[in-house]
């Protein structure tokens, strides 16, 4: 019986400690324990991708596959019409990504030629491809088709593609196209990872 003002604290019924023990055991059985060798391999892979292990592990757990490509929004790159140059630190972080495709999604009015001019000389080519980003006026289905057309053009399976973005609109790209995941620009570009 619920009483007014009751804070739903621990049950006072008999057997509460047994239920807590069973609950704890069931939770432990749900979490798969990885062998140390696999864990080391995945930590190394996260480092190759420039991701912290926690972000990599959550993407891998959600998709069931390794990350094979990043779609970087022009917002995440901090490329805006009035900021035509990619910062050296961001370019360096992207260049350090190993064994994964790097694709830029450019918001209007940015173009592939503007992107080429924005990349520092010593780091060209930084992106394997660039495409127009989904328009803000597109509905969910149109966003999905835009992103999937781009992944198909590069022959990338969507469950291995991660969006690196800077807005909730860009997070929705990953959800609409059912990609492997989304990483915020802040998290991806933070130093020391």
Backbone as numpy.savetxt, mean C-alpha at the origin, in Angstrom:
# Nx Ny Nz CAx CAy CAz Cx Cy Cz
-29.06 -9.65 33.32 -29.89 -8.48 33.32 -29.01 -7.24 33.32
-29.22 -6.36 32.37 -28.47 -5.12 32.31 -29.12 -4.08 33.21
-28.29 -3.43 33.97 -28.78 -2.39 34.86 -28.28 -1.06 34.34
-29.05 -0.03 34.57 -28.67 1.31 34.16 -27.34 1.69 34.78
-26.39 2.14 33.95 -25.09 2.54 34.45 -24.08 1.41 34.52
-24.46 0.20 34.14 -23.54 -0.93 34.19 -22.48 -0.74 33.11
-21.21 -0.91 33.48 -20.13 -0.67 32.52 -19.71 -1.91 31.74
-20.48 -2.95 31.81 -20.20 -4.20 31.09 -18.82 -4.75 31.43
-18.47 -4.70 32.69 -17.19 -5.22 33.18 -17.15 -6.73 33.08
-16.15 -7.37 33.71 -16.01 -8.83 33.61 -17.22 -9.55 34.18
-17.50 -10.66 33.59 -18.62 -11.48 34.03 -18.37 -12.02 35.43
-19.41 -12.05 36.21 -19.30 -12.58 37.57 -19.82 -14.01 37.62
-20.17 -14.56 36.45 -20.69 -15.92 36.40 -19.56 -16.92 36.61
-19.90 -18.11 37.10 -18.91 -19.18 37.29 -18.32 -19.59 35.94
-17.03 -19.96 35.94 -16.38 -20.44 34.72 -15.76 -19.35 33.88
-15.71 -18.12 34.39 -15.18 -17.01 33.61 -13.71 -17.21 33.25
-12.91 -17.72 34.19 -11.49 -17.93 33.90 -11.31 -19.02 32.83
-12.17 -20.05 32.83 -12.09 -21.10 31.81 -12.43 -20.53 30.43
-13.45 -19.69 30.35 -13.82 -19.08 29.06 -12.69 -18.18 28.55
-12.07 -17.45 29.45 -10.95 -16.59 29.07 -9.79 -17.44 28.53
-9.49 -18.56 29.20 -8.44 -19.47 28.75 -8.76 -20.02 27.36
-9.99 -20.44 27.14 -10.40 -20.99 25.83 -10.32 -19.92 24.74
-10.74 -18.72 25.06 -10.69 -17.61 24.10 -9.24 -17.31 23.70
-8.36 -17.26 24.70 -6.95 -16.98 24.44 -6.34 -18.08 23.58
-6.65 -19.31 23.87 -6.12 -20.44 23.10 -6.63 -20.41 21.66
-7.91 -20.10 21.48 -8.48 -20.02 20.13 -7.82 -18.91 19.33
-7.55 -17.77 19.94 -6.87 -16.65 19.26 -5.46 -17.06 18.85
-4.75 -17.77 19.72 -3.39 -18.21 19.40 -3.39 -19.18 18.22
-4.40 -20.03 18.16 -4.48 -20.99 17.06 -4.82 -20.32 15.73
-5.47 -19.16 15.78 -5.79 -18.44 14.55 -4.55 -17.82 13.91
-3.64 -17.35 14.73 -2.45 -16.67 14.22 -1.42 -17.72 13.84
-1.08 -17.73 12.56 -0.14 -18.71 12.05 1.28 -18.31 12.47
2.03 -19.24 13.01 3.41 -19.00 13.39 4.29 -19.38 12.21
5.08 -18.42 11.75 5.94 -18.66 10.61 7.30 -19.19 11.07
7.88 -20.13 10.32 9.24 -20.57 10.64 10.20 -19.38 10.52
11.26 -19.41 11.28 12.21 -18.31 11.33 12.79 -18.00 9.95
13.07 -19.02 9.14 13.65 -18.80 7.81 12.71 -17.99 6.92
11.43 -18.30 6.97 10.44 -17.57 6.17 10.31 -16.15 6.69
10.31 -15.99 7.99 10.22 -14.66 8.58 11.41 -13.80 8.15
12.61 -14.37 8.18 13.81 -13.63 7.73 13.69 -13.23 6.26
13.21 -14.15 5.45 13.04 -13.87 4.01 12.05 -12.73 3.81
10.97 -12.74 4.55 9.95 -11.69 4.40 10.43 -10.34 4.93
11.21 -10.35 5.99 11.79 -9.10 6.48 12.73 -8.52 5.44
13.53 -9.39 4.82 14.45 -8.93 3.76 13.68 -8.42 2.56
12.58 -9.08 2.21 11.77 -8.63 1.07 11.14 -7.28 1.36
10.65 -7.09 2.56 10.08 -5.79 2.94 11.13 -4.70 2.78
12.36 -4.98 3.18 13.44 -3.99 3.04 13.72 -3.71 1.56
13.70 -4.74 0.71 13.90 -4.53 -0.74 12.84 -3.60 -1.32
11.63 -3.73 -0.81 10.52 -2.92 -1.31 10.47 -1.53 -0.69
11.26 -1.32 0.35 11.25 -0.03 1.02 10.07 0.12 1.97
9.50 -1.00 2.40 8.37 -0.97 3.32 8.81 -1.43 4.70
8.15 -0.92 5.72 8.40 -1.49 7.04 7.73 -2.87 7.06
8.25 -3.76 7.91 7.76 -5.14 7.90 6.27 -5.22 8.19
5.80 -4.39 9.08 4.38 -4.44 9.46 3.47 -4.15 8.26
3.83 -3.13 7.47 3.04 -2.80 6.28 3.11 -3.94 5.28
4.30 -4.47 5.06 4.47 -5.57 4.10 3.68 -6.81 4.55
3.78 -7.15 5.82 3.09 -8.34 6.32 1.58 -8.19 6.21
1.05 -7.00 6.45 -0.41 -6.83 6.35 -0.87 -6.91 4.90
-0.08 -6.36 3.98 -0.43 -6.46 2.56 -0.37 -7.91 2.12
0.67 -8.59 2.50 0.86 -9.99 2.13 -0.25 -10.87 2.71
-0.63 -10.60 3.95 -1.70 -11.38 4.59 -3.04 -11.14 3.91
-3.31 -9.90 3.53 -4.59 -9.57 2.91 -4.70 -10.12 1.50
-3.61 -10.05 0.72 -3.68 -10.48 -0.68 -3.26 -11.93 -0.88
-2.41 -12.43 0.01 -1.89 -13.78 -0.16 -0.73 -13.85 -1.14
-0.27 -12.70 -1.63 0.79 -12.67 -2.64 1.83 -11.62 -2.30
2.98 -11.74 -2.96 4.05 -10.76 -2.79 3.70 -9.49 -3.56
4.31 -8.39 -3.17 4.15 -7.11 -3.87 5.04 -7.15 -5.10
4.45 -6.91 -6.27 5.26 -6.92 -7.50 5.27 -5.56 -8.19
4.42 -4.63 -7.72 4.38 -3.31 -8.35 3.80 -2.28 -7.40
4.28 -1.05 -7.58 3.75 0.11 -6.87 3.18 1.09 -7.88
1.99 1.61 -7.58 1.41 2.70 -8.36 1.53 3.95 -7.49
2.39 4.88 -7.88 2.62 6.11 -7.13 1.76 7.22 -7.69
0.93 7.82 -6.87 0.14 8.96 -7.33 1.04 10.18 -7.41
0.69 11.12 -8.27 1.49 12.34 -8.35 1.40 13.14 -7.04
0.31 12.98 -6.29 0.22 13.61 -4.97 1.25 13.01 -4.02
1.38 11.69 -4.03 2.37 11.02 -3.18 3.78 11.44 -3.56
3.99 11.68 -4.84 5.32 12.12 -5.31 5.56 13.59 -5.03
4.51 14.30 -4.62 4.54 15.75 -4.41 4.85 16.48 -5.72
4.34 15.92 -6.81 4.47 16.57 -8.12 3.18 17.33 -8.39
3.29 18.61 -8.38 2.15 19.48 -8.63 2.56 20.44 -9.74
1.61 21.04 -10.42 1.98 21.95 -11.51 2.97 23.04 -11.08
2.85 23.53 -9.85 3.76 24.57 -9.38 5.03 24.00 -8.72
5.11 22.66 -8.58 6.30 22.00 -8.05 6.75 20.96 -9.07
7.45 21.39 -10.11 7.74 20.48 -11.22 8.91 19.53 -11.01
9.54 19.50 -9.83 10.70 18.64 -9.63 10.46 17.66 -8.50
10.77 16.41 -8.72 10.66 15.37 -7.70 11.82 15.56 -6.72
11.54 15.55 -5.44 12.61 15.74 -4.45 13.60 14.59 -4.53
14.85 14.91 -4.24 15.90 13.89 -4.29 15.67 12.75 -3.33
15.12 13.05 -2.14 14.88 11.99 -1.16 13.77 11.04 -1.63
12.72 11.61 -2.20 11.64 10.75 -2.71 12.11 9.93 -3.91
12.84 10.57 -4.80 13.36 9.86 -5.98 14.31 8.75 -5.54
15.16 9.04 -4.57 16.09 8.03 -4.07 15.38 6.85 -3.44
14.33 7.12 -2.68 13.56 6.03 -2.05 12.91 5.15 -3.11
12.36 5.76 -4.15 11.73 4.99 -5.23 12.79 4.19 -5.98
13.93 4.81 -6.25 15.01 4.12 -6.98 15.53 2.92 -6.20
15.45 2.95 -4.87 15.96 1.87 -4.04 15.04 0.64 -4.03
13.82 0.77 -4.54 12.89 -0.36 -4.59 13.45 -1.42 -5.53
13.56 -2.64 -5.04 14.13 -3.73 -5.83 13.06 -4.76 -6.17
13.18 -5.32 -7.35 12.33 -6.41 -7.83 10.84 -6.09 -7.73
10.48 -4.87 -8.11 9.07 -4.47 -8.19 8.96 -3.37 -9.24
7.87 -3.39 -9.97 7.61 -2.36 -10.98 7.23 -1.05 -10.29
7.62 0.06 -10.91 7.30 1.39 -10.40 6.55 2.14 -11.49
5.31 2.49 -11.17 4.42 3.15 -12.13 3.90 4.44 -11.50
3.85 5.50 -12.29 3.33 6.79 -11.81 1.94 7.01 -12.36
1.02 7.46 -11.50 -0.32 7.84 -11.91 -0.44 9.35 -11.73
-0.58 10.04 -12.84 -0.48 11.50 -12.85 -1.85 12.17 -12.92
-2.08 13.06 -11.97 -3.31 13.85 -11.98 -3.18 14.95 -13.02
-4.28 15.29 -13.66 -4.33 16.39 -14.63 -3.89 17.66 -13.92
-3.09 18.50 -14.46 -2.61 18.63 -15.83 -1.24 18.00 -16.08
-0.72 17.19 -15.13 0.59 16.58 -15.32 0.57 15.57 -16.45
1.67 15.45 -17.16 1.80 14.56 -18.31 3.06 13.72 -18.15
3.19 12.63 -18.93 4.42 11.83 -18.87 5.68 12.66 -19.16
5.59 13.63 -20.06 6.78 14.45 -20.35 7.13 15.33 -19.14
6.13 15.80 -18.42 6.39 16.57 -17.19 7.05 15.68 -16.14
6.62 14.43 -16.07 7.23 13.48 -15.14 8.69 13.24 -15.51
8.96 13.05 -16.79 10.34 12.82 -17.24 11.24 13.99 -16.86
10.73 15.20 -16.98 11.51 16.39 -16.60 11.66 16.50 -15.08
10.74 15.93 -14.32 10.74 16.06 -12.86 11.74 15.13 -12.18
12.16 14.08 -12.87 13.07 13.10 -12.28 14.51 13.60 -12.38
15.25 13.59 -11.27 16.66 14.01 -11.32 17.45 13.17 -12.32
18.40 13.80 -13.00 19.16 13.18 -14.10 19.76 11.83 -13.73
20.41 11.73 -12.59 21.10 10.49 -12.24 20.18 9.32 -11.94
18.88 9.55 -11.85 17.94 8.50 -11.46 17.00 8.09 -12.60
17.28 8.53 -13.81 16.41 8.16 -14.93 16.84 6.82 -15.49
15.95 5.96 -15.92 14.50 6.06 -15.78 14.06 5.57 -14.41
13.24 6.32 -13.75 12.79 5.98 -12.41 11.50 5.16 -12.45
10.64 5.46 -13.43 9.36 4.76 -13.56 9.34 3.98 -14.87
8.76 2.81 -14.81 8.65 2.00 -16.03 7.54 2.49 -16.93
6.56 3.12 -16.31 5.42 3.63 -17.09 4.74 4.73 -16.29
3.93 5.51 -16.99 3.08 6.49 -16.32 1.76 6.54 -17.05
0.71 6.75 -16.28 -0.65 6.80 -16.81 -1.38 7.97 -16.19
-2.49 8.34 -16.80 -3.36 9.35 -16.20 -4.06 8.74 -14.99
-4.07 9.46 -13.90 -4.76 9.01 -12.69 -6.26 9.07 -12.91
-7.02 8.23 -12.21 -8.48 8.35 -12.30 -8.93 9.76 -11.96
-9.91 10.23 -12.68 -10.44 11.57 -12.50 -11.32 11.60 -11.25
-11.35 12.73 -10.56 -12.17 12.86 -9.36 -13.66 12.74 -9.65
-14.06 12.98 -10.90 -15.47 12.91 -11.26 -15.92 11.48 -11.60
-14.98 10.54 -11.70 -15.33 9.17 -12.05 -16.02 8.47 -10.88
-16.98 7.61 -11.23 -17.62 6.83 -10.18 -16.76 5.60 -9.87
-17.20 4.82 -8.89 -16.45 3.66 -8.41 -16.11 2.70 -9.55
-17.07 2.36 -10.38 -16.84 1.43 -11.49 -15.86 1.98 -12.51
-15.96 3.27 -12.79 -15.03 3.88 -13.75 -13.61 3.92 -13.19
-13.47 4.19 -11.90 -12.15 4.17 -11.26 -11.57 2.76 -11.38
-12.38 1.76 -11.08 -11.93 0.36 -11.17 -11.44 0.05 -12.58
-12.23 0.42 -13.58 -11.85 0.13 -14.96 -10.59 0.88 -15.38
-10.44 2.11 -14.94 -9.23 2.88 -15.26 -7.99 2.20 -14.69
-8.04 1.84 -13.41 -6.89 1.20 -12.76 -6.61 -0.17 -13.37
-7.66 -0.95 -13.59 -7.45 -2.29 -14.16 -6.92 -2.23 -15.58
-7.33 -1.26 -16.37 -6.80 -1.10 -17.73 -5.29 -0.84 -17.66
-4.88 -0.06 -16.69 -3.46 0.26 -16.54 -2.66 -0.96 -16.08
-3.20 -1.72 -15.14 -2.48 -2.92 -14.69 -2.44 -3.97 -15.79
-3.52 -4.08 -16.57 -3.52 -5.02 -17.70 -2.51 -4.60 -18.76
-2.38 -3.31 -19.00 -1.42 -2.81 -20.00 0.00 -3.23 -19.64
0.27 -3.35 -18.36 1.61 -3.75 -17.92 1.68 -5.24 -17.55
0.56 -5.93 -17.74 0.47 -7.36 -17.41 0.79 -7.63 -15.93
0.20 -6.82 -15.08 0.40 -6.95 -13.64 -0.85 -7.56 -13.01
-0.71 -8.65 -12.28 -1.87 -9.18 -11.56 -2.24 -8.24 -10.43
-3.51 -7.92 -10.32 -3.91 -6.89 -9.35 -3.63 -7.26 -7.91
-3.54 -8.55 -7.59 -3.29 -8.93 -6.20 -1.82 -8.79 -5.80
-1.00 -8.21 -6.68 0.38 -7.93 -6.35 0.72 -6.46 -6.47
-0.31 -5.62 -6.68 -0.11 -4.19 -6.92 -0.55 -3.37 -5.71
0.30 -2.43 -5.30 0.02 -1.58 -4.14 0.01 -0.13 -4.60
-0.98 0.63 -4.16 -1.06 2.06 -4.43 -0.33 2.80 -3.31
0.55 3.72 -3.69 1.16 4.64 -2.74 0.52 5.99 -3.02
-0.30 6.44 -2.09 -1.07 7.66 -2.32 -1.04 8.61 -1.15
-1.79 9.69 -1.32 -1.76 10.74 -0.31 -3.15 11.22 0.10
-4.21 10.65 -0.49 -5.56 11.10 -0.18 -6.50 9.89 -0.04
-7.66 10.13 0.54 -8.65 9.05 0.64 -9.15 8.65 -0.74
-9.18 9.61 -1.66 -9.58 9.30 -3.04 -8.61 8.27 -3.65
-7.34 8.43 -3.37 -6.34 7.49 -3.91 -6.39 6.15 -3.18
-6.74 6.15 -1.91 -6.95 4.88 -1.19 -8.08 4.10 -1.85
-9.09 4.82 -2.31 -10.23 4.17 -2.95 -9.84 3.47 -4.26
-8.77 3.91 -4.91 -8.31 3.23 -6.13 -8.00 1.77 -5.82
-7.27 1.55 -4.73 -6.90 0.18 -4.35 -8.13 -0.65 -4.01
-9.08 -0.03 -3.34 -10.30 -0.75 -2.96 -11.16 -1.04 -4.18
-11.34 -0.06 -5.05 -12.20 -0.23 -6.22 -11.67 -1.31 -7.15
-10.36 -1.33 -7.35 -9.77 -2.31 -8.28 -9.37 -3.61 -7.59
-9.62 -3.68 -6.28 -9.26 -4.86 -5.49 -7.78 -5.20 -5.64
-6.97 -4.18 -5.46 -5.53 -4.37 -5.53 -5.03 -4.95 -4.20
-3.75 -5.26 -4.13 -3.18 -5.87 -2.93 -3.27 -4.96 -1.72
-3.17 -3.65 -1.94 -3.25 -2.77 -0.79 -2.92 -1.33 -1.10
-2.85 -0.56 -0.02 -2.58 0.87 -0.09 -1.60 1.21 1.01
-0.63 2.06 0.68 0.32 2.58 1.67 0.32 4.09 1.52
0.20 4.78 2.63 0.21 6.25 2.55 1.61 6.72 2.17
1.67 7.84 1.48 2.96 8.43 1.10 3.80 8.71 2.33
3.15 9.19 3.37 3.87 9.49 4.61 4.58 8.24 5.13
3.89 7.12 5.14 4.48 5.88 5.64 5.57 5.37 4.70
5.33 5.43 3.40 6.30 4.90 2.44 7.59 5.73 2.45
7.45 7.04 2.48 8.62 7.90 2.34 9.27 8.30 3.66
8.78 7.79 4.77 9.42 8.14 6.03 10.85 7.60 6.03
11.75 8.30 6.65 13.16 7.93 6.61 13.44 6.75 7.51
14.52 6.06 7.21 14.99 4.97 8.04 14.35 3.63 7.77
13.51 3.54 6.73 12.89 2.25 6.42 13.60 1.64 5.26
